[in-house]
Amino acid sequence: MILLRDILYKVTLEKVVGNTAVAVRDLHFDSRKVALDDVFIAIKGSLSNGHDYIKTACDKGAVAIICEAMPEEFVNGITFVQVADSHQALALMAANFYDNPSENLKLIGVTGTNGKTTIATLLYNLFKQTGYEAGLLSTVKILVGEVEYKATHTTPDSLTINRYLREMVDAGVEFCFMEVSSHGIHQKRTEGLHFTGGIFTNLSHDHLDYHKDFKEYRDVKKLFFDQLPKTAFALINGDDKNGAVMVQNTKAKKYTYALKSYADYKAQILENQFTGLLLKINNHELWVKLIGSFNAYNMLAIYAASDLLELENMEVLQAMSLLESVDGRFQYLVSEKNITAIVDYAHTPDALKNVLETINSIRTGNEEIITVVGCGGDRDAQKRPVMGNIAASLSTKVIFTSDNPRSEDPETIIEEIEAGVPSEHYKKTLSITDRKQAIKTACQLANENDIILVAGKGHETYQEIKGERFDFDDFKMVNQLLTALNK
């Protein structure tokens, strides 16, 4: 058992009522999970306020309550601790409760709008290939060595992060690669963690449903680098104008990677084909199986991070040549009729533009590009017409469809996407609300050598409609439909 006072180390306390020398069994911010001798941390969330459930936690046997506002009545035998920020308190307490596991491995955070999952996952794969014990905290999955767990958020809550990090340390993991989202930074889920390094990929229009404007979104990302220790490295994309902003106030050692400008780590694309990329990285040529200029940036970031983590360069280059694309990230198949189908997570304007520009740069010009795309409900609505414009301008045919509409009307979302289509491209577009039917129509429209892009959901294996999740896998769906048409 650990004592409450030890868990509260580094937490700024405003008031304490009761004894902090009590033994604690577990920590929870969900009152439904509280049991005898647990600590309940009351968090103010966007949908509910944990302070409304303090009495419930007390009734269920909580030994202590952590809150920003003290209740009107106290309960004998229960310790009440008032803090300035419950999110921050939770993060610090979680780290202390699990004995600060991030200090016993090398934790690398990857942040930015696009590329986080690819870079974190491929770094994990590379380090495993080169003989190291590694861990992964990503949008797609959590890996503790070879053991896989399902991921529910890009950046999990502080308790979940520290629980998995503790499991990694106990399993002998040396390196952990972690996606760091703007939500996670803003909600202080990463505070109390000791990072060995941070990687910035790029910044473009996203999450403006959560952040009030682009400046706030950028500044929240910057906070991650502000908090890096001087022993860490900060590796930024030098070709993104926001890269320099990220490291303005960091104490970490600064390094850059770029394709277009001067940088510590430089790459050049020599060949770009559907089978892969021929790259020149710091005067070394190598062939990789990933496709497109955006993946050239990802591979360069992987090379740079591996070098900063003191792996041998030639060993890294050899391992990079064996890396496969991540599920739902420019994942493709070729049918018997030589139709190429690509599934990509591109759910932001910048990501969709990158994927379509990559396809256009590789194709000969005789093939049709048929794009199936939608936008998620209850999320940033400002990007919908922008994505409609990009899809229509860079494709030969477009089918607008439902993504994860959540609580919104999918047809209303589609109308907002269509509003961005330039008049000269109207004739290219169709609207089919049912996603399966939209993908089926794309498969029926495609002829030999044509290219189908199914964008927006990538690795996701569900579609969320009115609070329910239904099984839906874009890659399996397009594969089944193309196979059926070949018969």
C-alpha positions as CSV (number, residue, x, y, z in Angstrom):
1,M,0.0,0.0,0.0
2,I,1.1,3.5,-0.7
3,L,0.3,6.5,1.4
4,L,-1.8,9.5,0.2
5,R,0.9,12.0,1.1
6,D,3.4,10.2,-1.1
7,I,1.0,10.2,-4.1
8,L,0.5,14.0,-3.6
9,Y,4.2,14.7,-4.1
10,K,4.7,17.8,-6.4
11,V,0.9,18.5,-6.4
12,T,0.1,22.1,-5.4
13,L,-2.3,21.8,-2.4
14,E,-4.6,24.7,-1.5
15,K,-6.4,23.1,1.5
16,V,-6.4,19.8,3.3
17,V,-9.1,18.5,5.7
18,G,-8.1,15.2,7.3
19,N,-5.1,12.9,7.4
20,T,-2.7,12.4,4.4
21,A,-1.0,9.5,6.1
22,V,-3.8,7.1,5.0
23,A,-3.1,4.0,2.9
24,V,-4.5,4.1,-0.7
25,R,-5.6,1.1,-2.7
26,D,-6.2,2.7,-6.1
27,L,-6.9,6.0,-7.9
28,H,-10.0,6.8,-10.0
29,F,-11.6,9.8,-11.7
30,D,-14.7,7.8,-12.5
31,S,-16.9,7.5,-9.4
32,R,-18.5,4.3,-10.7
33,K,-15.1,2.5,-10.3
34,V,-14.4,3.7,-6.7
35,A,-14.1,1.0,-4.1
36,L,-13.0,0.8,-0.4
37,D,-9.8,2.8,0.3
38,D,-9.6,4.4,-3.2
39,V,-8.9,8.0,-4.0
40,F,-11.4,9.9,-6.1
41,I,-10.2,12.8,-8.2
42,A,-13.0,15.1,-9.2
43,I,-12.4,16.3,-12.8
44,K,-14.4,19.0,-14.6
45,G,-15.0,17.6,-18.0
46,S,-16.8,18.8,-21.1
47,L,-19.8,16.6,-20.6
48,S,-19.9,16.1,-16.8
49,N,-18.4,17.5,-13.6
50,G,-16.8,15.0,-11.2
51,H,-17.6,17.3,-8.3
52,D,-21.2,16.3,-8.7
53,Y,-20.2,12.7,-7.8
54,I,-18.2,13.3,-4.7
55,K,-21.0,12.0,-2.4
56,T,-21.2,8.9,-4.6
57,A,-17.5,8.3,-4.2
58,C,-17.7,8.8,-0.4
59,D,-20.6,6.3,-0.2
60,K,-18.6,3.7,-2.1
61,G,-15.8,3.8,0.4
62,A,-13.3,6.4,-0.9
63,V,-10.5,7.2,1.6
64,A,-9.8,10.6,0.0
65,I,-11.3,13.1,-2.3
66,I,-9.2,15.4,-4.5
67,C,-11.2,18.4,-5.8
68,E,-10.9,22.0,-7.0
69,A,-13.9,23.1,-4.9
70,M,-14.5,21.7,-1.5
71,P,-18.0,20.3,-0.7
72,E,-20.3,22.0,1.7
73,E,-20.1,19.1,4.1
74,F,-17.2,16.8,5.0
75,V,-17.4,13.1,6.0
76,N,-15.6,11.9,9.0
77,G,-12.7,9.5,8.2
78,I,-12.4,10.8,4.6
79,T,-9.6,13.2,3.7
80,F,-10.5,16.1,1.4
81,V,-7.7,17.8,-0.6
82,Q,-8.4,21.0,-2.5
83,V,-6.1,21.6,-5.5
84,A,-5.9,24.4,-8.1
85,D,-6.2,22.1,-11.1
86,S,-7.6,18.5,-10.9
87,H,-6.3,17.5,-14.3
88,Q,-2.8,18.4,-13.3
89,A,-3.2,16.8,-9.9
90,L,-4.4,13.6,-11.5
91,A,-1.4,13.5,-13.9
92,L,1.1,14.0,-11.0
93,M,-0.6,11.6,-8.7
94,A,-0.8,8.9,-11.4
95,A,2.9,9.2,-12.0
96,N,3.7,8.9,-8.3
97,F,1.2,6.1,-7.7
98,Y,2.9,4.0,-10.4
99,D,6.4,5.0,-9.1
100,N,7.2,7.4,-12.0
101,P,7.8,4.7,-14.7
102,S,8.7,7.3,-17.4
103,E,11.9,7.9,-15.6
104,N,13.0,4.3,-16.0
105,L,12.7,4.1,-19.8
106,K,13.3,6.4,-22.8
107,L,9.9,8.0,-23.6
108,I,9.6,9.8,-27.0
109,G,6.5,11.9,-27.7
110,V,5.3,12.6,-31.3
111,T,3.0,15.5,-31.9
112,G,1.6,17.4,-34.9
113,T,-1.5,17.3,-37.0
114,N,-0.5,14.4,-39.4
115,G,2.1,11.6,-39.2
116,K,1.9,10.9,-35.4
117,T,0.7,7.3,-35.8
118,T,3.0,6.4,-38.6
119,I,6.1,7.8,-36.9
120,A,5.4,6.4,-33.5
121,T,4.4,2.9,-34.9
122,L,7.3,2.7,-37.3
123,L,9.8,3.7,-34.6
124,Y,8.4,0.9,-32.4
125,N,8.8,-1.5,-35.3
126,L,12.3,-0.4,-36.2
127,F,13.5,-0.7,-32.6
128,K,12.0,-4.1,-32.3
129,Q,13.7,-5.1,-35.5
130,T,17.1,-3.9,-34.2
131,G,16.8,-6.0,-31.1
132,Y,15.5,-3.6,-28.5
133,E,12.5,-4.0,-26.2
134,A,10.0,-1.3,-27.1
135,G,6.5,0.0,-26.3
136,L,3.9,1.9,-28.2
137,L,1.0,4.2,-27.1
138,S,-0.9,5.2,-30.3
139,T,-4.3,5.9,-31.8
140,V,-4.4,2.4,-33.3
141,K,-3.1,0.3,-30.4
142,I,-1.0,0.0,-27.3
143,L,1.9,-2.4,-27.3
144,V,3.9,-3.6,-24.3
145,G,6.7,-5.5,-26.0
146,E,4.7,-8.0,-28.0
147,V,1.5,-7.8,-25.9
148,E,-1.3,-5.7,-27.6
149,Y,-4.1,-3.7,-26.0
150,K,-6.9,-1.8,-27.7
151,A,-6.5,2.0,-27.8
152,T,-9.5,4.2,-27.1
153,H,-7.9,7.7,-27.4
154,T,-4.9,9.1,-29.2
155,T,-3.4,10.1,-25.8
156,P,-5.0,8.1,-23.0
157,D,-5.8,9.5,-19.6
158,S,-3.0,9.9,-17.1
159,L,-3.8,6.8,-15.1
160,T,-3.9,4.6,-18.2
161,I,-0.6,6.1,-19.5
162,N,1.3,5.5,-16.3
163,R,-0.3,2.0,-15.8
164,Y,1.0,0.9,-19.2
165,L,4.4,2.6,-18.7
166,R,4.7,0.7,-15.4
167,E,3.9,-2.5,-17.2
168,M,6.5,-1.7,-19.8
169,V,9.2,-1.0,-17.2
170,D,8.4,-4.3,-15.4
171,A,8.6,-6.1,-18.8
172,G,12.1,-4.7,-19.5
173,V,11.0,-2.2,-22.2
174,E,13.8,0.3,-22.9
175,F,12.1,2.7,-25.4
176,C,8.4,3.8,-25.6
177,F,7.0,5.8,-28.5
178,M,3.9,7.8,-27.8
179,E,1.4,9.9,-29.8
180,V,0.8,13.2,-28.0
181,S,-2.5,14.9,-29.1
182,S,-3.5,18.5,-28.5
183,H,-6.4,17.3,-26.3
184,G,-3.9,15.3,-24.2
185,I,-1.6,18.3,-23.7
186,H,-4.5,20.7,-23.0
187,Q,-6.0,18.3,-20.4
188,K,-2.5,17.9,-18.9
189,R,-2.5,14.1,-19.4
190,T,1.2,14.2,-20.1
191,E,2.3,16.2,-17.1
192,G,4.4,14.3,-14.6
193,L,6.0,12.3,-17.5
194,H,9.7,12.4,-18.2
195,F,10.3,12.6,-21.9
196,T,13.7,11.8,-23.5
197,G,12.6,13.5,-26.7
198,G,9.8,15.2,-28.6
199,I,9.1,15.1,-32.4
200,F,7.0,17.8,-34.2
201,T,5.6,16.6,-37.6
202,N,3.5,19.5,-39.0
203,L,0.5,21.7,-38.2
204,S,-2.6,22.3,-40.2
205,H,-6.4,22.8,-39.8
206,D,-7.8,20.4,-37.3
207,H,-9.6,20.1,-33.9
208,L,-11.1,23.7,-34.1
209,D,-14.2,22.2,-32.6
210,Y,-12.2,21.9,-29.4
211,H,-9.7,24.7,-29.7
212,K,-11.3,28.1,-30.3
213,D,-8.8,29.0,-33.1
214,F,-5.7,27.9,-34.9
215,K,-3.4,30.0,-32.7
216,E,-4.7,28.2,-29.6
217,Y,-4.3,24.9,-31.3
218,R,-0.7,25.8,-32.1
219,D,0.1,27.2,-28.7
220,V,-1.2,24.0,-27.0
221,K,1.1,21.9,-29.1
222,K,3.9,24.2,-28.2
223,L,3.3,23.6,-24.5
224,F,4.6,20.0,-24.9
225,F,8.0,21.4,-26.1
226,D,8.0,24.1,-23.4
227,Q,7.8,21.3,-20.8
228,L,10.7,19.2,-22.1
229,P,13.7,19.0,-19.8
230,K,17.1,20.2,-20.9
231,T,18.3,16.6,-21.1
232,A,15.8,15.9,-23.9
233,F,15.9,16.5,-27.6
234,A,13.3,18.5,-29.6
235,L,13.2,17.3,-33.2
236,I,11.1,19.5,-35.5
237,N,10.1,19.6,-39.2
238,G,12.1,22.6,-40.5
239,D,9.9,22.8,-43.6
240,D,6.8,23.7,-41.5
241,K,6.7,27.3,-40.5
242,N,5.2,26.4,-37.1
243,G,8.3,24.3,-36.3
244,A,10.3,27.2,-35.1
245,V,7.4,28.4,-32.9
246,M,7.3,25.0,-31.2
247,V,10.8,25.3,-29.8
248,Q,10.9,29.1,-29.0
249,N,10.9,28.4,-25.3
250,T,12.1,24.8,-25.0
251,K,15.0,23.9,-22.7
252,A,15.6,20.8,-24.8
253,K,18.4,20.4,-27.4
254,K,17.0,21.5,-30.8
255,Y,17.3,19.6,-34.1
256,T,15.6,19.9,-37.5
257,Y,14.7,17.6,-40.4
258,A,13.6,18.8,-43.8
259,L,13.3,18.0,-47.5
260,K,13.3,21.6,-48.8
261,S,15.4,23.7,-46.4
262,Y,18.7,23.5,-44.6
263,A,18.4,21.1,-41.6
264,D,20.4,18.8,-39.3
265,Y,18.8,15.8,-41.1
266,K,18.2,16.2,-44.8
267,A,16.4,14.0,-47.4
268,Q,15.7,14.0,-51.1
269,I,13.1,12.1,-53.0
270,L,14.9,10.4,-56.0
271,E,11.9,8.2,-57.1
272,N,8.2,8.1,-56.0
273,Q,6.2,5.1,-57.2
274,F,3.2,3.0,-56.0
275,T,5.8,0.4,-54.9
276,G,7.7,2.8,-52.7
277,L,10.2,5.7,-52.4
278,L,13.9,5.9,-53.3
279,L,15.3,8.4,-50.8
280,K,18.7,10.0,-50.2
281,I,19.0,10.7,-46.4
282,N,22.2,12.4,-45.3
283,N,24.0,11.1,-48.4
284,H,22.8,7.6,-48.0
285,E,20.4,6.1,-50.6
286,L,17.7,3.7,-49.6
287,W,14.5,2.2,-50.9
288,V,11.5,2.2,-48.6
289,K,8.1,0.6,-49.0
290,L,6.1,3.7,-48.0
291,I,4.7,6.0,-50.6
292,G,4.5,9.8,-51.1
293,S,6.4,12.9,-50.0
294,F,4.5,13.0,-46.6
295,N,6.1,9.6,-45.9
296,A,9.5,10.9,-47.0
297,Y,9.1,13.3,-44.0
298,N,8.0,10.5,-41.8
299,M,10.9,8.3,-42.7
300,L,13.4,11.2,-42.2
301,A,11.9,11.9,-38.8
302,I,12.4,8.2,-37.9
303,Y,16.0,8.2,-39.1
304,A,16.7,11.4,-37.1
305,A,15.1,10.1,-33.9
306,S,17.0,6.8,-34.2
307,D,20.2,8.7,-34.6
308,L,19.5,11.0,-31.6
309,L,18.7,7.8,-29.6
310,E,22.2,6.6,-30.6
311,L,21.4,3.7,-32.9
312,E,24.0,2.8,-35.5
313,N,23.1,4.6,-38.8
314,M,23.6,1.7,-41.2
315,E,21.6,-0.6,-39.0
316,V,18.8,1.9,-39.0
317,L,18.8,2.4,-42.8
318,Q,18.7,-1.4,-43.3
319,A,15.8,-1.7,-40.8
320,M,14.0,1.2,-42.5
321,S,14.0,-0.6,-45.9
322,L,12.0,-3.4,-44.3
323,L,9.3,-1.2,-42.7
324,E,5.7,-1.7,-43.9
325,S,3.0,0.9,-44.0
326,V,0.8,1.3,-40.9
327,D,-2.8,0.0,-41.0
328,G,-5.1,2.6,-42.6
329,R,-2.2,4.9,-43.7
330,F,-1.9,4.7,-47.5
331,Q,-2.8,1.1,-47.3
332,Y,-3.5,-0.3,-50.7
333,L,-4.4,-3.3,-52.8
334,V,-4.5,-4.1,-56.5
335,S,-7.5,-6.1,-57.8
336,E,-7.4,-8.8,-60.5
337,K,-8.6,-6.1,-63.0
338,N,-5.6,-4.0,-62.0
339,I,-7.7,-1.4,-60.1
340,T,-5.7,0.1,-57.2
341,A,-7.7,0.8,-54.0
342,I,-6.1,3.0,-51.3
343,V,-7.4,3.4,-47.8
344,D,-6.1,6.3,-45.8
345,Y,-7.0,8.0,-42.5
346,A,-6.8,11.4,-44.2
347,H,-9.5,13.3,-42.2
348,T,-8.0,16.8,-42.4
349,P,-7.7,19.1,-45.4
350,D,-3.9,18.9,-45.4
351,A,-3.8,15.1,-45.1
352,L,-6.4,14.7,-47.9
353,K,-4.4,17.1,-50.1
354,N,-1.1,15.2,-49.4
355,V,-2.6,11.9,-50.4
356,L,-4.3,13.1,-53.5
357,E,-1.2,15.0,-54.6
358,T,0.8,11.9,-54.1
359,I,-1.5,9.8,-56.2
360,N,-1.5,12.5,-59.0
361,S,2.3,12.7,-58.9
362,I,2.6,8.9,-59.4
363,R,-0.2,8.1,-61.9
364,T,0.5,8.4,-65.7
365,G,-2.5,10.7,-66.3
366,N,-4.7,8.1,-68.1
367,E,-6.3,6.7,-65.0
368,E,-9.3,8.0,-63.2
369,I,-9.0,8.9,-59.5
370,I,-12.3,8.1,-57.7
371,T,-12.3,9.5,-54.2
372,V,-14.8,8.4,-51.5
373,V,-14.7,10.9,-48.6
374,G,-16.9,12.3,-45.8
375,C,-16.4,14.2,-42.5
376,G,-17.0,13.2,-38.9
377,G,-20.0,14.6,-37.0
378,D,-19.6,16.6,-33.8
379,R,-16.2,17.7,-34.9
380,D,-14.6,20.8,-36.6
381,A,-17.2,21.9,-39.2
382,Q,-15.0,24.6,-40.7
383,K,-12.9,22.0,-42.5
384,R,-15.9,20.4,-44.3
385,P,-16.1,22.8,-47.4
386,V,-12.3,22.9,-47.5
387,M,-12.1,19.1,-47.9
388,G,-14.9,19.2,-50.5
389,N,-12.9,21.7,-52.5
390,I,-9.7,19.6,-52.3
391,A,-11.4,16.3,-53.1
392,A,-13.2,17.7,-56.2
393,S,-10.2,19.7,-57.4
394,L,-7.7,16.8,-57.2
395,S,-9.9,13.8,-58.3
396,T,-11.6,12.9,-61.5
397,K,-14.7,11.6,-59.7
398,V,-15.8,12.2,-56.1
399,I,-18.4,10.5,-54.0
400,F,-19.3,12.3,-50.8
401,T,-20.6,10.0,-48.1
402,S,-21.0,9.5,-44.4
403,D,-18.0,9.1,-42.1
404,N,-18.7,8.9,-38.4
405,P,-21.8,11.2,-38.3
406,R,-22.2,10.6,-34.5
407,S,-25.1,12.7,-33.3
408,E,-25.4,14.8,-36.5
409,D,-27.5,14.3,-39.6
410,P,-25.1,12.8,-42.2
411,E,-26.9,14.5,-45.1
412,T,-26.4,17.9,-43.5
413,I,-22.6,17.1,-43.1
414,I,-22.5,16.1,-46.8
415,E,-24.2,19.4,-47.8
416,E,-21.6,21.4,-45.9
417,I,-18.8,19.4,-47.7
418,E,-20.5,20.1,-51.1
419,A,-20.6,23.8,-50.3
420,G,-16.9,24.0,-50.9
421,V,-16.9,22.4,-54.4
422,P,-16.0,24.9,-57.2
423,S,-18.8,25.2,-59.8
424,E,-16.5,23.9,-62.5
425,H,-16.2,20.6,-60.6
426,Y,-19.9,20.0,-59.8
427,K,-20.3,17.4,-62.6
428,K,-17.5,15.3,-61.0
429,T,-19.4,14.7,-57.7
430,L,-22.0,12.3,-56.4
431,S,-23.6,12.1,-52.9
432,I,-24.4,8.7,-51.4
433,T,-25.1,8.8,-47.7
434,D,-24.6,5.0,-47.1
435,R,-20.9,4.4,-46.9
436,K,-21.0,0.8,-48.1
437,Q,-23.1,1.9,-51.2
438,A,-20.6,4.8,-51.8
439,I,-17.6,2.4,-51.8
440,K,-19.6,-0.1,-54.0
441,T,-20.4,2.6,-56.5
442,A,-16.7,3.7,-56.7
443,C,-15.8,0.1,-57.4
444,Q,-18.4,-0.2,-60.1
445,L,-17.2,3.1,-61.7
446,A,-13.6,2.0,-61.8
447,N,-12.0,0.5,-64.9
448,E,-8.7,-1.2,-65.4
449,N,-5.8,0.9,-64.1
450,D,-8.1,3.3,-62.2
451,I,-7.4,4.4,-58.6
452,I,-9.9,4.4,-55.8
453,L,-9.2,6.4,-52.7
454,V,-11.3,5.7,-49.6
455,A,-10.4,8.5,-47.1
456,G,-11.2,9.6,-43.6
457,K,-11.5,6.5,-41.4
458,G,-8.3,4.5,-42.2
459,H,-7.6,1.9,-39.4
460,E,-11.1,2.3,-37.8
461,T,-13.2,-0.8,-37.7
462,Y,-16.5,0.8,-36.9
463,Q,-18.9,3.6,-37.9
464,E,-20.4,5.7,-35.1
465,I,-24.1,6.7,-35.7
466,K,-26.4,8.2,-33.0
467,G,-24.3,6.9,-30.1
468,E,-23.9,3.3,-31.5
469,R,-20.8,1.8,-33.1
470,F,-21.4,-0.6,-36.1
471,D,-18.8,-2.8,-37.6
472,F,-17.3,-1.2,-40.6
473,D,-13.8,-1.6,-42.0
474,D,-12.9,0.4,-45.1
475,F,-10.1,-1.8,-46.2
476,K,-12.1,-5.1,-45.8
477,M,-15.1,-3.5,-47.5
478,V,-13.3,-2.3,-50.6
479,N,-11.4,-5.6,-50.9
480,Q,-14.7,-7.6,-50.7
481,L,-16.5,-5.4,-53.2
482,L,-13.6,-5.5,-55.7
483,T,-13.3,-9.2,-55.3
484,A,-17.0,-9.7,-55.9
485,L,-16.9,-7.6,-59.1
486,N,-14.0,-9.7,-60.4
487,K,-16.2,-12.9,-60.3
